[in-house]
Structure formats: structure tokens, C-alpha cells
Amino acid sequence: MRDDSANLRLGVVAFCMAQSGRFQLSVRILAVLASEPGAMHTSSAIAEELKESAVMVRRAFCCCIRRG
């Protein structure tokens, strides 16, 4: 059985990996938007282009909006 400090470290590592993945996805989304600045893009169209889930694209948008 793991002690509390090992469980905490494992949780921190998992959290950082999730944050890093969201950041990478956000950068990829911004690259798609920058490639056609005058066009309107839906989350499903961006997701299809990036081969990602539309839900994950929307979550990344929400994180960007919350953080400014």
C-alpha cells in the first residue's frame, strides 16, 4: 500500500501531464485558427482537422477563455 506522500506525488504528476496535454492542444487549436484568420471554425471542424474529440477542443477553448 502506498503512503500518502507517494499518492500525492502520483496525483501531481497526473495533473501536470493533463495540463501539459491541454496546453499542447490549445496551441494546435490556435495554429488552426491562425491559418485562416477570417474564417469561422466550429469545434467539430477543428477537432476533425486535429483528429481530436470536439469535447476536448471545447474544453481547451474554455480554459483559454477563463485564463484570458
N, CA, C and O atoms as a Tinker XYZ file with bonds, in Angstrom:
   272  protein
     1  N      0.841000   -1.176000    0.000000    73     2
     2  CA     0.000000    0.000000    0.000000    64     1     3
     3  C      0.887000    1.241000    0.000000    63     2     4     5
     4  O      1.870000    1.301000    0.739000    81     3
     5  N      0.552000    2.209000   -0.808000    73     3     6
     6  CA     1.344000    3.431000   -0.903000    64     5     7
     7  C      1.073000    4.335000    0.294000    63     6     8     9
     8  O     -0.019000    4.348000    0.862000    81     7
     9  N      2.119000    5.098000    0.657000    73     7    10
    10  CA     1.891000    6.090000    1.700000    64     9    11
    11  C      1.280000    7.347000    1.083000    63    10    12    13
    12  O      1.198000    7.467000   -0.140000    81    11
    13  N      0.858000    8.269000    1.920000    73    11    14
    14  CA     0.177000    9.475000    1.445000    64    13    15
    15  C      1.063000   10.324000    0.550000    63    14    16    17
    16  O      0.575000   10.889000   -0.429000    81    15
    17  N      2.348000   10.431000    0.853000    73    15    18
    18  CA     3.234000   11.268000    0.039000    64    17    19
    19  C      3.414000   10.683000   -1.362000    63    18    20    21
    20  O      3.513000   11.431000   -2.335000    81    19
    21  N      3.458000    9.374000   -1.471000    73    19    22
    22  CA     3.575000    8.735000   -2.792000    64    21    23
    23  C      2.293000    8.962000   -3.588000    63    22    24    25
    24  O      2.354000    9.232000   -4.787000    81    23
    25  N      1.146000    8.857000   -2.947000    73    23    26
    26  CA    -0.135000    9.118000   -3.615000    64    25    27
    27  C     -0.223000   10.568000   -4.072000    63    26    28    29
    28  O     -0.724000   10.849000   -5.161000    81    27
    29  N      0.261000   11.488000   -3.246000    73    27    30
    30  CA     0.249000   12.901000   -3.600000    64    29    31
    31  C      1.146000   13.158000   -4.810000    63    30    32    33
    32  O      0.747000   13.871000   -5.731000    81    31
    33  N      2.351000   12.587000   -4.821000    73    31    34
    34  CA     3.265000   12.762000   -5.957000    64    33    35
    35  C      2.651000   12.207000   -7.230000    63    34    36    37
    36  O      2.752000   12.826000   -8.289000    81    35
    37  N      2.019000   11.055000   -7.137000    73    35    38
    38  CA     1.372000   10.451000   -8.296000    64    37    39
    39  C      0.256000   11.352000   -8.806000    63    38    40    41
    40  O      0.092000   11.505000  -10.017000    81    39
    41  N     -0.508000   11.947000   -7.906000    73    39    42
    42  CA    -1.577000   12.864000   -8.296000    64    41    43
    43  C     -1.038000   14.114000   -8.958000    63    42    44    45
    44  O     -1.618000   14.594000   -9.932000    81    43
    45  N      0.059000   14.652000   -8.452000    73    43    46
    46  CA     0.674000   15.852000   -9.030000    64    45    47
    47  C      1.188000   15.555000  -10.428000    63    46    48    49
    48  O      1.006000   16.363000  -11.339000    81    47
    49  N      1.828000   14.406000  -10.608000    73    47    50
    50  CA     2.335000   14.018000  -11.925000    64    49    51
    51  C      1.190000   13.881000  -12.913000    63    50    52    53
    52  O      1.288000   14.367000  -14.040000    81    51
    53  N      0.119000   13.235000  -12.518000    73    51    54
    54  CA    -1.041000   13.065000  -13.406000    64    53    55
    55  C     -1.644000   14.418000  -13.754000    63    54    56    57
    56  O     -2.028000   14.643000  -14.901000    81    55
    57  N     -1.733000   15.322000  -12.783000    73    55    58
    58  CA    -2.290000   16.655000  -13.019000    64    57    59
    59  C     -1.414000   17.424000  -14.000000    63    58    60    61
    60  O     -1.936000   18.050000  -14.922000    81    59
    61  N     -0.105000   17.392000  -13.826000    73    59    62
    62  CA     0.810000   18.110000  -14.719000    64    61    63
    63  C      0.744000   17.557000  -16.135000    63    62    64    65
    64  O      0.799000   18.315000  -17.104000    81    63
    65  N      0.626000   16.243000  -16.258000    73    63    66
    66  CA     0.523000   15.644000  -17.586000    64    65    67
    67  C     -0.762000   16.108000  -18.266000    63    66    68    69
    68  O     -0.760000   16.396000  -19.462000    81    67
    69  N     -1.849000   16.181000  -17.520000    73    67    70
    70  CA    -3.123000   16.626000  -18.085000    64    69    71
    71  C     -3.027000   18.080000  -18.507000    63    70    72    73
    72  O     -3.508000   18.449000  -19.578000    81    71
    73  N     -2.409000   18.909000  -17.678000    73    71    74
    74  CA    -2.254000   20.322000  -18.004000    64    73    75
    75  C     -1.391000   20.493000  -19.242000    63    74    76    77
    76  O     -1.700000   21.318000  -20.102000    81    75
    77  N     -0.322000   19.730000  -19.343000    73    75    78
    78  CA     0.569000   19.816000  -20.494000    64    77    79
    79  C     -0.158000   19.414000  -21.773000    63    78    80    81
    80  O      0.031000   20.038000  -22.817000    81    79
    81  N     -0.983000   18.381000  -21.697000    73    79    82
    82  CA    -1.756000   17.939000  -22.855000    64    81    83
    83  C     -2.750000   18.993000  -23.306000    63    82    84    85
    84  O     -2.943000   19.200000  -24.504000    81    83
    85  N     -3.383000   19.659000  -22.346000    73    83    86
    86  CA    -4.328000   20.723000  -22.689000    64    85    87
    87  C     -3.609000   21.909000  -23.322000    63    86    88    89
    88  O     -4.116000   22.524000  -24.260000    81    87
    89  N     -2.432000   22.222000  -22.806000    73    87    90
    90  CA    -1.663000   23.327000  -23.374000    64    89    91
    91  C     -1.279000   23.003000  -24.816000    63    90    92    93
    92  O     -1.410000   23.844000  -25.705000    81    91
    93  N     -0.807000   21.788000  -25.039000    73    91    94
    94  CA    -0.418000   21.376000  -26.396000    64    93    95
    95  C     -1.623000   21.443000  -27.337000    63    94    96    97
    96  O     -1.502000   21.928000  -28.462000    81    95
    97  N     -2.770000   20.965000  -26.892000    73    95    98
    98  CA    -3.972000   21.020000  -27.714000    64    97    99
    99  C     -4.366000   22.467000  -27.984000    63    98   100   101
   100  O     -4.763000   22.799000  -29.101000    81    99
   101  N     -4.262000   23.327000  -26.980000    73    99   102
   102  CA    -4.603000   24.743000  -27.164000    64   101   103
   103  C     -3.719000   25.390000  -28.220000    63   102   104   105
   104  O     -4.205000   26.166000  -29.043000    81   103
   105  N     -2.443000   25.084000  -28.206000    73   103   106
   106  CA    -1.520000   25.641000  -29.203000    64   105   107
   107  C     -1.890000   25.144000  -30.597000    63   106   108   109
   108  O     -1.864000   25.909000  -31.561000    81   107
   109  N     -2.230000   23.873000  -30.700000    73   107   110
   110  CA    -2.625000   23.315000  -32.002000    64   109   111
   111  C     -3.911000   23.966000  -32.503000    63   110   112   113
   112  O     -4.041000   24.239000  -33.696000    81   111
   113  N     -4.862000   24.216000  -31.602000    73   111   114
   114  CA    -6.113000   24.883000  -31.974000    64   113   115
   115  C     -5.820000   26.289000  -32.480000    63   114   116   117
   116  O     -6.346000   26.706000  -33.512000    81   115
   117  N     -4.982000   27.017000  -31.756000    73   115   118
   118  CA    -4.637000   28.376000  -32.167000    64   117   119
   119  C     -3.947000   28.390000  -33.527000    63   118   120   121
   120  O     -4.131000   29.323000  -34.309000    81   119
   121  N     -3.155000   27.360000  -33.810000    73   119   122
   122  CA    -2.498000   27.274000  -35.119000    64   121   123
   123  C     -3.533000   27.102000  -36.231000    63   122   124   125
   124  O     -3.400000   27.695000  -37.302000    81   123
   125  N     -4.551000   26.300000  -35.980000    73   123   126
   126  CA    -5.618000   26.119000  -36.971000    64   125   127
   127  C     -6.347000   27.451000  -37.187000    63   126   128   129
   128  O     -6.614000   27.839000  -38.325000    81   127
   129  N     -6.663000   28.139000  -36.106000    73   127   130
   130  CA    -7.362000   29.417000  -36.220000    64   129   131
   131  C     -6.508000   30.459000  -36.942000    63   130   132   133
   132  O     -7.025000   31.251000  -37.731000    81   131
   133  N     -5.215000   30.455000  -36.674000    73   131   134
   134  CA    -4.314000   31.424000  -37.308000    64   133   135
   135  C     -4.105000   31.143000  -38.792000    63   134   136   137
   136  O     -3.771000   32.047000  -39.558000    81   135
   137  N     -4.300000   29.896000  -39.193000    73   135   138
   138  CA    -4.093000   29.553000  -40.603000    64   137   139
   139  C     -5.151000   30.172000  -41.509000    63   138   140   141
   140  O     -4.901000   30.398000  -42.693000    81   139
   141  N     -6.335000   30.447000  -40.955000    73   139   142
   142  CA    -7.422000   31.095000  -41.701000    64   141   143
   143  C     -8.077000   32.125000  -40.792000    63   142   144   145
   144  O     -9.152000   31.870000  -40.249000    81   143
   145  N     -7.449000   33.286000  -40.617000    73   143   146
   146  CA    -7.944000   34.256000  -39.633000    64   145   147
   147  C     -9.335000   34.813000  -39.912000    63   146   148   149
   148  O    -10.034000   35.191000  -38.972000    81   147
   149  N     -9.754000   34.876000  -41.156000    73   147   150
   150  CA   -11.064000   35.441000  -41.466000    64   149   151
   151  C    -12.193000   34.440000  -41.442000    63   150   152   153
   152  O    -13.358000   34.821000  -41.558000    81   151
   153  N    -11.875000   33.171000  -41.295000    73   151   154
   154  CA   -12.889000   32.117000  -41.372000    64   153   155
   155  C    -13.489000   31.815000  -39.999000    63   154   156   157
   156  O    -12.855000   32.026000  -38.965000    81   155
   157  N    -14.709000   31.323000  -40.017000    73   155   158
   158  CA   -15.361000   30.847000  -38.793000    64   157   159
   159  C    -15.098000   29.340000  -38.694000    63   158   160   161
   160  O    -15.234000   28.611000  -39.676000    81   159
   161  N    -14.729000   28.897000  -37.524000    73   159   162
   162  CA   -14.431000   27.480000  -37.307000    64   161   163
   163  C    -15.327000   26.938000  -36.201000    63   162   164   165
   164  O    -15.473000   27.569000  -35.155000    81   163
   165  N    -15.916000   25.793000  -36.423000    73   163   166
   166  CA   -16.654000   25.121000  -35.353000    64   165   167
   167  C    -15.699000   24.198000  -34.612000    63   166   168   169
   168  O    -14.660000   23.803000  -35.141000    81   167
   169  N    -16.063000   23.861000  -33.383000    73   167   170
   170  CA   -15.211000   22.951000  -32.618000    64   169   171
   171  C    -15.128000   21.593000  -33.303000    63   170   172   173
   172  O    -14.087000   20.938000  -33.250000    81   171
   173  N    -16.192000   21.172000  -33.935000    73   171   174
   174  CA   -16.150000   19.868000  -34.605000    64   173   175
   175  C    -15.242000   19.895000  -35.833000    63   174   176   177
   176  O    -14.568000   18.908000  -36.128000    81   175
   177  N    -15.221000   21.026000  -36.552000    73   175   178
   178  CA   -14.328000   21.132000  -37.716000    64   177   179
   179  C    -12.866000   21.150000  -37.272000    63   178   180   181
   180  O    -12.013000   20.515000  -37.892000    81   179
   181  N    -12.586000   21.881000  -36.198000    73   179   182
   182  CA   -11.217000   21.917000  -35.674000    64   181   183
   183  C    -10.821000   20.541000  -35.170000    63   182   184   185
   184  O     -9.709000   20.080000  -35.424000    81   183
   185  N    -11.722000   19.888000  -34.459000    73   183   186
   186  CA   -11.445000   18.554000  -33.931000    64   185   187
   187  C    -11.153000   17.564000  -35.049000    63   186   188   189
   188  O    -10.245000   16.739000  -34.942000    81   187
   189  N    -11.925000   17.654000  -36.113000    73   187   190
   190  CA   -11.706000   16.754000  -37.239000    64   189   191
   191  C    -10.336000   16.997000  -37.869000    63   190   192   193
   192  O     -9.626000   16.051000  -38.213000    81   191
   193  N     -9.974000   18.257000  -38.016000    73   191   194
   194  CA    -8.675000   18.583000  -38.611000    64   193   195
   195  C     -7.514000   18.116000  -37.730000    63   194   196   197
   196  O     -6.479000   17.681000  -38.235000    81   195
   197  N     -7.694000   18.208000  -36.417000    73   195   198
   198  CA    -6.635000   17.812000  -35.489000    64   197   199
   199  C     -6.727000   16.353000  -35.058000    63   198   200   201
   200  O     -5.872000   15.858000  -34.323000    81   199
   201  N     -7.771000   15.672000  -35.521000    73   199   202
   202  CA    -8.024000   14.275000  -35.123000    64   201   203
   203  C     -8.136000   14.160000  -33.595000    63   202   204   205
   204  O     -7.534000   13.294000  -32.961000    81   203
   205  N     -8.931000   15.071000  -33.046000    73   203   206
   206  CA    -9.201000   15.117000  -31.613000    64   205   207
   207  C    -10.707000   15.050000  -31.393000    63   206   208   209
   208  O    -11.487000   15.079000  -32.344000    81   207
   209  N    -11.095000   14.962000  -30.157000    73   207   210
   210  CA   -12.503000   14.987000  -29.790000    64   209   211
   211  C    -12.998000   16.434000  -29.763000    63   210   212   213
   212  O    -12.298000   17.324000  -29.282000    81   211
   213  N    -14.192000   16.661000  -30.275000    73   211   214
   214  CA   -14.782000   18.003000  -30.244000    64   213   215
   215  C    -14.978000   18.476000  -28.800000    63   214   216   217
   216  O    -14.879000   19.669000  -28.516000    81   215
   217  N    -15.252000   17.552000  -27.907000    73   215   218
   218  CA   -15.404000   17.897000  -26.492000    64   217   219
   219  C    -14.091000   18.434000  -25.932000    63   218   220   221
   220  O    -14.085000   19.418000  -25.193000    81   219
   221  N    -12.976000   17.788000  -26.286000    73   219   222
   222  CA   -11.678000   18.255000  -25.806000    64   221   223
   223  C    -11.336000   19.620000  -26.387000    63   222   224   225
   224  O    -10.725000   20.447000  -25.710000    81   223
   225  N    -11.721000   19.863000  -27.631000    73   223   226
   226  CA   -11.489000   21.177000  -28.245000    64   225   227
   227  C    -12.279000   22.239000  -27.490000    63   226   228   229
   228  O    -11.751000   23.312000  -27.197000    81   227
   229  N    -13.526000   21.953000  -27.175000    73   227   230
   230  CA   -14.343000   22.921000  -26.430000    64   229   231
   231  C    -13.780000   23.156000  -25.028000    63   230   232   233
   232  O    -13.775000   24.289000  -24.548000    81   231
   233  N    -13.307000   22.099000  -24.370000    73   231   234
   234  CA   -12.706000   22.263000  -23.041000    64   233   235
   235  C    -11.459000   23.136000  -23.108000    63   234   236   237
   236  O    -11.235000   23.974000  -22.235000    81   235
   237  N    -10.651000   22.940000  -24.143000    73   235   238
   238  CA    -9.455000   23.765000  -24.299000    64   237   239
   239  C     -9.835000   25.221000  -24.528000    63   238   240   241
   240  O     -9.196000   26.123000  -23.986000    81   239
   241  N    -10.878000   25.457000  -25.332000    73   239   242
   242  CA   -11.366000   26.822000  -25.531000    64   241   243
   243  C    -11.776000   27.440000  -24.199000    63   242   244   245
   244  O    -11.422000   28.582000  -23.903000    81   243
   245  N    -12.513000   26.692000  -23.407000    73   243   246
   246  CA   -12.980000   27.201000  -22.114000    64   245   247
   247  C    -11.807000   27.567000  -21.212000    63   246   248   249
   248  O    -11.840000   28.597000  -20.538000    81   247
   249  N    -10.771000   26.733000  -21.195000    73   247   250
   250  CA    -9.594000   27.030000  -20.377000    64   249   251
   251  C     -8.920000   28.307000  -20.848000    63   250   252   253
   252  O     -8.487000   29.120000  -20.032000    81   251
   253  N     -8.830000   28.488000  -22.151000    73   251   254
   254  CA    -8.198000   29.697000  -22.696000    64   253   255
   255  C     -9.016000   30.934000  -22.342000    63   254   256   257
   256  O     -8.457000   31.973000  -21.993000    81   255
   257  N    -10.326000   30.822000  -22.431000    73   255   258
   258  CA   -11.192000   31.962000  -22.136000    64   257   259
   259  C    -11.097000   32.339000  -20.660000    63   258   260   261
   260  O    -11.005000   33.518000  -20.320000    81   259
   261  N    -11.119000   31.334000  -19.786000    73   259   262
   262  CA   -11.032000   31.597000  -18.339000    64   261   263
   263  C     -9.730000   32.254000  -17.951000    63   262   264   265
   264  O     -9.691000   33.103000  -17.061000    81   263
   265  N     -8.653000   31.858000  -18.627000    73   263   266
   266  CA    -7.330000   32.375000  -18.273000    64   265   267
   267  C     -6.950000   33.639000  -19.018000    63   266   268   269
   268  O     -5.907000   34.239000  -18.757000    81   267
   269  N     -7.801000   34.037000  -19.943000    73   267   270
   270  CA    -7.559000   35.276000  -20.680000    64   269   271
   271  C     -6.647000   35.057000  -21.790000    63   270   272
   272  O     -6.329000   35.994000  -22.522000    81   271
